Amino acid sequence: MIFFVIEMKQAIDKACNLIIKLQQLKKIRGYVLTGAGVSKASDIPTFRGEDGLWERYDFEEVATYDAWIRNPEKIWKLYQEGIDLILNAQPNAAHKAIFQLENLNLSQFVITQNVDSLHQKAGSKNVIEVHGNFTRIKCTACGRKQILSKSPEKIPPFCDCGSLFRPDVVLFNESLPEKEISKAFDIAAKSDLVFVIGTSAEVIPAATLPLISKRNGAVVIVFNPEKTTHVQIADVFIQGKCEETLPIFLQELTKE
């Protein structure tokens, strides 16, 4: 345990030094890429790994467009549970620390694979949701969107036009939102600093964004409990739960 603490401190000190040197050279253009690990401490389960959602559900039965077409009522019952969970969730220390990175002018954007709005609740302003948002629904016919303050009382819910509403999230086998993905790739190509936080690095194309930034000379700092493929390109890897490591990192950085 002592070795682990020393190792983490060394990694945090290295990250702080890299950022300070970068600040001396230019006004930093940065972004944060987040995954489900950021929201785990807010009691929102991850999809992969231990206790992940895909350990409990067959995604082909509940998270594909074909499943939606076959039985929208079944899908809605599952999503109703998820919407209640997300609407009642609160940002944790990791979300708040990510907002602080914005206040320190180290990050101008949050690119997230999460669908829970917790970055916005924590104060982050420029949040790009590449997988949609669980608290938003859209009509399958007219495209009308609606933000939910509570889960729909009638399942499945219908739009005024008479067609079904569906959760405004990307299902398996569906295309990602073109506008958001295009903006995310543009940001990645122009950034000097990348914080990769709580992501498994397995979901394409979001997982490729730090690779693009690295090829263009950006400093890449990874916060994650486990080593992922992003560690291979990272300038610094800070291992541990991000709701614990990020506040420590910020405390050290603001000392400097």
PyMOL commands that set and color helices and strands:
alter all, ss='L'
color gray80, all
select helices_A, chain A and resi 2-25+36-38+40-42+53-56+59-62+65-70+72-88+93-103+118-122+178-190+206-215+229-232+242-255
alter helices_A, ss='H'
color red, helices_A
select strands_A, chain A and resi 30-34+109-112+127-129+132-139+145-147+165-169+193-197+219-224+236-239
alter strands_A, ss='S'
color yellow, strands_A
deselect
rebuild
show_as cartoon
